[in-house]
Amino acid sequence: MKYPYSILIQWSDEDQKYIASLPEFGPYARTHGSTYGEAAEMAEEVLELLIESYQESGKVLPVPRSLELYAA
């Protein structure tokens, strides 16, 4: 299932891996992968688990960020 949340993927020289962050869920919502694609897959899995956890606990999901390409 696709969710409207951000996934930021960056290369880490220190870890020699791609780090995938889920910014709407805070600074510790991260995972990694050896390839960009692997990091993206892991991030989608973590995102699904976070959403499931929020729903089961009755927490309100974070507001998804939107990209305003043509801001005035």
A tleap script that builds the chain and sets N, CA, C and O, in Angstrom:
source leaprc.protein.ff14SB
mol = sequence {
  NMET LYS TYR PRO TYR SER ILE LEU ILE GLN
  TRP SER ASP GLU ASP GLN LYS TYR ILE ALA
  SER LEU PRO GLU PHE GLY PRO TYR ALA ARG
  THR HIE GLY SER THR TYR GLY GLU ALA ALA
  GLU MET ALA GLU GLU VAL LEU GLU LEU LEU
  ILE GLU SER TYR GLN GLU SER GLY LYS VAL
  LEU PRO VAL PRO ARG SER LEU GLU LEU TYR
  ALA CALA
}
set mol.1.N position { 0.852 -1.183 0.000 }
set mol.1.CA position { 0.000 0.000 0.000 }
set mol.1.C position { 0.892 1.238 0.000 }
set mol.1.O position { 1.936 1.250 0.652 }
set mol.2.N position { 0.496 2.258 -0.712 }
set mol.2.CA position { 1.256 3.506 -0.784 }
set mol.2.C position { 0.684 4.516 0.207 }
set mol.2.O position { -0.530 4.681 0.328 }
set mol.3.N position { 1.588 5.181 0.906 }
set mol.3.CA position { 1.198 6.189 1.877 }
set mol.3.C position { 1.828 7.522 1.479 }
set mol.3.O position { 2.891 7.541 0.859 }
set mol.4.N position { 1.182 8.639 1.831 }
set mol.4.CA position { 1.679 9.948 1.404 }
set mol.4.C position { 2.754 10.529 2.328 }
set mol.4.O position { 2.716 11.714 2.659 }
set mol.5.N position { 3.698 9.706 2.738 }
set mol.5.CA position { 4.748 10.181 3.636 }
set mol.5.C position { 6.084 10.270 2.919 }
set mol.5.O position { 6.316 9.582 1.925 }
set mol.6.N position { 6.949 11.116 3.428 }
set mol.6.CA position { 8.264 11.346 2.838 }
set mol.6.C position { 9.234 10.241 3.216 }
set mol.6.O position { 9.215 9.717 4.330 }
set mol.7.N position { 10.080 9.903 2.255 }
set mol.7.CA position { 11.215 9.022 2.507 }
set mol.7.C position { 12.432 9.730 1.926 }
set mol.7.O position { 12.484 10.011 0.728 }
set mol.8.N position { 13.400 10.013 2.772 }
set mol.8.CA position { 14.630 10.679 2.359 }
set mol.8.C position { 15.749 9.648 2.379 }
set mol.8.O position { 16.019 9.046 3.418 }
set mol.9.N position { 16.404 9.440 1.235 }
set mol.9.CA position { 17.476 8.453 1.147 }
set mol.9.C position { 18.780 9.179 0.832 }
set mol.9.O position { 18.880 9.925 -0.142 }
set mol.10.N position { 19.777 8.940 1.684 }
set mol.10.CA position { 21.076 9.586 1.525 }
set mol.10.C position { 22.191 8.563 1.723 }
set mol.10.O position { 22.045 7.611 2.490 }
set mol.11.N position { 23.294 8.768 1.030 }
set mol.11.CA position { 24.462 7.917 1.202 }
set mol.11.C position { 25.216 8.332 2.466 }
set mol.11.O position { 25.379 9.524 2.729 }
set mol.12.N position { 25.680 7.345 3.253 }
set mol.12.CA position { 26.480 7.608 4.445 }
set mol.12.C position { 27.891 7.070 4.217 }
set mol.12.O position { 28.096 5.859 4.130 }
set mol.13.N position { 28.862 7.981 4.122 }
set mol.13.CA position { 30.257 7.545 3.995 }
set mol.13.C position { 30.695 6.761 5.228 }
set mol.13.O position { 31.428 5.777 5.132 }
set mol.14.N position { 30.228 7.220 6.388 }
set mol.14.CA position { 30.609 6.572 7.651 }
set mol.14.C position { 30.141 5.117 7.696 }
set mol.14.O position { 30.896 4.229 8.093 }
set mol.15.N position { 28.888 4.878 7.286 }
set mol.15.CA position { 28.320 3.533 7.358 }
set mol.15.C position { 28.524 2.722 6.077 }
set mol.15.O position { 28.364 1.501 6.073 }
set mol.16.N position { 28.879 3.416 4.987 }
set mol.16.CA position { 28.998 2.785 3.678 }
set mol.16.C position { 27.690 2.091 3.279 }
set mol.16.O position { 27.684 0.982 2.745 }
set mol.17.N position { 26.589 2.786 3.558 }
set mol.17.CA position { 25.243 2.310 3.243 }
set mol.17.C position { 24.365 3.510 2.925 }
set mol.17.O position { 24.711 4.652 3.227 }
set mol.18.N position { 23.231 3.230 2.314 }
set mol.18.CA position { 22.211 4.245 2.101 }
set mol.18.C position { 21.340 4.289 3.349 }
set mol.18.O position { 20.882 3.250 3.826 }
set mol.19.N position { 21.114 5.464 3.870 }
set mol.19.CA position { 20.277 5.663 5.053 }
set mol.19.C position { 18.946 6.251 4.592 }
set mol.19.O position { 18.908 7.266 3.897 }
set mol.20.N position { 17.861 5.601 4.990 }
set mol.20.CA position { 16.513 6.066 4.648 }
set mol.20.C position { 15.847 6.598 5.904 }
set mol.20.O position { 15.712 5.887 6.900 }
set mol.21.N position { 15.434 7.852 5.847 }
set mol.21.CA position { 14.774 8.503 6.980 }
set mol.21.C position { 13.308 8.747 6.650 }
set mol.21.O position { 12.947 8.979 5.496 }
set mol.22.N position { 12.472 8.691 7.675 }
set mol.22.CA position { 11.040 8.976 7.561 }
set mol.22.C position { 10.771 10.213 8.404 }
set mol.22.O position { 10.351 10.091 9.555 }
set mol.23.N position { 11.005 11.412 7.852 }
set mol.23.CA position { 11.028 12.642 8.642 }
set mol.23.C position { 9.756 12.962 9.414 }
set mol.23.O position { 9.836 13.542 10.497 }
set mol.24.N position { 8.599 12.608 8.901 }
set mol.24.CA position { 7.366 12.922 9.624 }
set mol.24.C position { 7.258 12.158 10.948 }
set mol.24.O position { 6.503 12.552 11.836 }
set mol.25.N position { 8.011 11.073 11.073 }
set mol.25.CA position { 7.923 10.237 12.266 }
set mol.25.C position { 9.057 10.485 13.256 }
set mol.25.O position { 9.219 9.735 14.219 }
set mol.26.N position { 9.845 11.539 13.021 }
set mol.26.CA position { 10.867 11.919 13.987 }
set mol.26.C position { 12.264 11.494 13.583 }
set mol.26.O position { 12.450 10.776 12.600 }
set mol.27.N position { 13.249 11.947 14.356 }
set mol.27.CA position { 14.653 11.743 13.994 }
set mol.27.C position { 15.142 10.298 14.101 }
set mol.27.O position { 16.193 9.966 13.553 }
set mol.28.N position { 14.406 9.445 14.789 }
set mol.28.CA position { 14.868 8.076 14.974 }
set mol.28.C position { 14.175 7.081 14.050 }
set mol.28.O position { 14.431 5.879 14.129 }
set mol.29.N position { 13.308 7.568 13.185 }
set mol.29.CA position { 12.624 6.699 12.224 }
set mol.29.C position { 13.523 6.559 11.000 }
set mol.29.O position { 13.391 7.292 10.019 }
set mol.30.N position { 14.435 5.600 11.084 }
set mol.30.CA position { 15.436 5.390 10.033 }
set mol.30.C position { 15.653 3.904 9.809 }
set mol.30.O position { 15.374 3.070 10.670 }
set mol.31.N position { 16.159 3.605 8.627 }
set mol.31.CA position { 16.598 2.260 8.289 }
set mol.31.C position { 17.716 2.414 7.271 }
set mol.31.O position { 18.140 3.533 6.983 }
set mol.32.N position { 18.195 1.314 6.726 }
set mol.32.CA position { 19.313 1.410 5.790 }
set mol.32.C position { 19.279 0.267 4.783 }
set mol.32.O position { 18.500 -0.678 4.909 }
set mol.33.N position { 20.141 0.379 3.786 }
set mol.33.CA position { 20.294 -0.681 2.804 }
set mol.33.C position { 21.628 -0.548 2.097 }
set mol.33.O position { 22.219 0.531 2.061 }
set mol.34.N position { 22.094 -1.640 1.542 }
set mol.34.CA position { 23.358 -1.635 0.810 }
set mol.34.C position { 23.215 -0.941 -0.541 }
set mol.34.O position { 24.185 -0.408 -1.080 }
set mol.35.N position { 21.997 -0.950 -1.085 }
set mol.35.CA position { 21.715 -0.253 -2.338 }
set mol.35.C position { 20.595 0.746 -2.091 }
set mol.35.O position { 19.888 0.673 -1.086 }
set mol.36.N position { 20.447 1.680 -3.026 }
set mol.36.CA position { 19.365 2.657 -2.930 }
set mol.36.C position { 18.010 1.943 -2.901 }
set mol.36.O position { 17.144 2.267 -2.088 }
set mol.37.N position { 17.841 0.974 -3.792 }
set mol.37.CA position { 16.581 0.234 -3.864 }
set mol.37.C position { 16.279 -0.532 -2.589 }
set mol.37.O position { 15.134 -0.573 -2.140 }
set mol.38.N position { 17.307 -1.140 -2.004 }
set mol.38.CA position { 17.124 -1.874 -0.749 }
set mol.38.C position { 16.716 -0.924 0.374 }
set mol.38.O position { 15.853 -1.254 1.187 }
set mol.39.N position { 17.332 0.249 0.419 }
set mol.39.CA position { 16.978 1.242 1.445 }
set mol.39.C position { 15.537 1.692 1.262 }
set mol.39.O position { 14.819 1.883 2.244 }
set mol.40.N position { 15.106 1.864 0.013 }
set mol.40.CA position { 13.723 2.273 -0.255 }
set mol.40.C position { 12.742 1.190 0.186 }
set mol.40.O position { 11.714 1.494 0.792 }
set mol.41.N position { 13.051 -0.066 -0.113 }
set mol.41.CA position { 12.180 -1.175 0.312 }
set mol.41.C position { 12.092 -1.252 1.828 }
set mol.41.O position { 11.007 -1.419 2.384 }
set mol.42.N position { 13.231 -1.131 2.494 }
set mol.42.CA position { 13.240 -1.184 3.958 }
set mol.42.C position { 12.438 -0.028 4.542 }
set mol.42.O position { 11.718 -0.203 5.525 }
set mol.43.N position { 12.562 1.154 3.939 }
set mol.43.CA position { 11.822 2.320 4.425 }
set mol.43.C position { 10.321 2.103 4.292 }
set mol.43.O position { 9.562 2.486 5.183 }
set mol.44.N position { 9.881 1.495 3.196 }
set mol.44.CA position { 8.455 1.220 3.026 }
set mol.44.C position { 7.962 0.225 4.070 }
set mol.44.O position { 6.851 0.364 4.581 }
set mol.45.N position { 8.776 -0.776 4.391 }
set mol.45.CA position { 8.406 -1.742 5.439 }
set mol.45.C position { 8.292 -1.050 6.793 }
set mol.45.O position { 7.330 -1.270 7.528 }
set mol.46.N position { 9.280 -0.211 7.123 }
set mol.46.CA position { 9.258 0.509 8.401 }
set mol.46.C position { 8.053 1.439 8.448 }
set mol.46.O position { 7.398 1.551 9.485 }
set mol.47.N position { 7.756 2.101 7.345 }
set mol.47.CA position { 6.608 3.001 7.286 }
set mol.47.C position { 5.311 2.247 7.568 }
set mol.47.O position { 4.474 2.716 8.339 }
set mol.48.N position { 5.144 1.093 6.954 }
set mol.48.CA position { 3.945 0.289 7.206 }
set mol.48.C position { 3.847 -0.118 8.667 }
set mol.48.O position { 2.763 -0.078 9.250 }
set mol.49.N position { 4.970 -0.511 9.264 }
set mol.49.CA position { 4.973 -0.899 10.677 }
set mol.49.C position { 4.650 0.290 11.578 }
set mol.49.O position { 3.907 0.146 12.548 }
set mol.50.N position { 5.196 1.447 11.268 }
set mol.50.CA position { 4.901 2.642 12.068 }
set mol.50.C position { 3.421 2.999 11.991 }
set mol.50.O position { 2.799 3.287 13.013 }
set mol.51.N position { 2.859 2.983 10.799 }
set mol.51.CA position { 1.451 3.316 10.633 }
set mol.51.C position { 0.583 2.318 11.387 }
set mol.51.O position { -0.368 2.704 12.066 }
set mol.52.N position { 0.907 1.044 11.267 }
set mol.52.CA position { 0.163 0.006 11.987 }
set mol.52.C position { 0.247 0.224 13.497 }
set mol.52.O position { -0.754 0.103 14.204 }
set mol.53.N position { 1.436 0.543 13.982 }
set mol.53.CA position { 1.634 0.782 15.411 }
set mol.53.C position { 0.827 1.981 15.897 }
set mol.53.O position { 0.201 1.923 16.955 }
set mol.54.N position { 0.842 3.064 15.128 }
set mol.54.CA position { 0.065 4.247 15.485 }
set mol.54.C position { -1.421 3.903 15.550 }
set mol.54.O position { -2.110 4.283 16.496 }
set mol.55.N position { -1.907 3.188 14.551 }
set mol.55.CA position { -3.333 2.867 14.487 }
set mol.55.C position { -3.745 1.954 15.639 }
set mol.55.O position { -4.799 2.154 16.244 }
set mol.56.N position { -2.920 0.954 15.944 }
set mol.56.CA position { -3.240 0.024 17.024 }
set mol.56.C position { -3.242 0.707 18.388 }
set mol.56.O position { -4.023 0.342 19.268 }
set mol.57.N position { -2.366 1.699 18.563 }
set mol.57.CA position { -2.272 2.369 19.858 }
set mol.57.C position { -3.225 3.552 19.977 }
set mol.57.O position { -3.335 4.156 21.045 }
set mol.58.N position { -3.910 3.884 18.892 }
set mol.58.CA position { -4.842 5.006 18.920 }
set mol.58.C position { -4.181 6.362 18.750 }
set mol.58.O position { -4.839 7.393 18.891 }
set mol.59.N position { -2.884 6.378 18.447 }
set mol.59.CA position { -2.182 7.650 18.221 }
set mol.59.C position { -2.639 8.260 16.903 }
set mol.59.O position { -3.038 7.554 15.977 }
set mol.60.N position { -2.573 9.565 16.842 }
set mol.60.CA position { -2.894 10.291 15.616 }
set mol.60.C position { -1.659 10.262 14.722 }
set mol.60.O position { -0.555 10.575 15.166 }
set mol.61.N position { -1.851 9.887 13.466 }
set mol.61.CA position { -0.740 9.844 12.521 }
set mol.61.C position { -0.217 11.253 12.246 }
set mol.61.O position { -0.996 12.206 12.244 }
set mol.62.N position { 1.085 11.400 12.015 }
set mol.62.CA position { 1.632 12.713 11.674 }
set mol.62.C position { 1.028 13.222 10.366 }
set mol.62.O position { 0.598 12.442 9.516 }
set mol.63.N position { 1.006 14.518 10.227 }
set mol.63.CA position { 0.521 15.132 8.993 }
set mol.63.C position { 1.598 14.956 7.932 }
set mol.63.O position { 2.749 15.326 8.162 }
set mol.64.N position { 1.250 14.396 6.769 }
set mol.64.CA position { 2.252 14.248 5.710 }
set mol.64.C position { 2.733 15.611 5.221 }
set mol.64.O position { 1.954 16.560 5.137 }
set mol.65.N position { 3.999 15.697 4.907 }
set mol.65.CA position { 4.553 16.918 4.329 }
set mol.65.C position { 4.173 16.967 2.872 }
set mol.65.O position { 4.025 15.931 2.224 }
set mol.66.N position { 4.014 18.179 2.350 }
set mol.66.CA position { 3.736 18.302 0.931 }
set mol.66.C position { 4.833 19.137 0.292 }
set mol.66.O position { 5.418 20.013 0.929 }
set mol.67.N position { 5.097 18.859 -0.948 }
set mol.67.CA position { 6.122 19.572 -1.686 }
set mol.67.C position { 5.451 20.640 -2.530 }
set mol.67.O position { 4.631 20.345 -3.399 }
set mol.68.N position { 5.808 21.865 -2.263 }
set mol.68.CA position { 5.246 22.972 -3.028 }
set mol.68.C position { 6.292 23.404 -4.039 }
set mol.68.O position { 7.201 24.173 -3.728 }
set mol.69.N position { 6.148 22.899 -5.243 }
set mol.69.CA position { 7.135 23.162 -6.284 }
set mol.69.C position { 7.163 24.606 -6.749 }
set mol.69.O position { 8.220 25.124 -7.110 }
set mol.70.N position { 6.018 25.253 -6.745 }
set mol.70.CA position { 5.932 26.600 -7.305 }
set mol.70.C position { 5.455 27.601 -6.261 }
set mol.70.O position { 4.510 28.356 -6.490 }
set mol.71.N position { 6.121 27.595 -5.120 }
set mol.71.CA position { 5.750 28.540 -4.061 }
set mol.71.C position { 6.039 29.965 -4.528 }
set mol.71.O position { 7.049 30.234 -5.178 }
set mol.72.N position { 5.137 30.856 -4.182 }
set mol.72.CA position { 5.296 32.259 -4.608 }
set mol.72.C position { 6.291 32.974 -3.736 }
set mol.72.O position { 6.554 34.159 -3.943 }
savepdb mol mol.pdb
quit
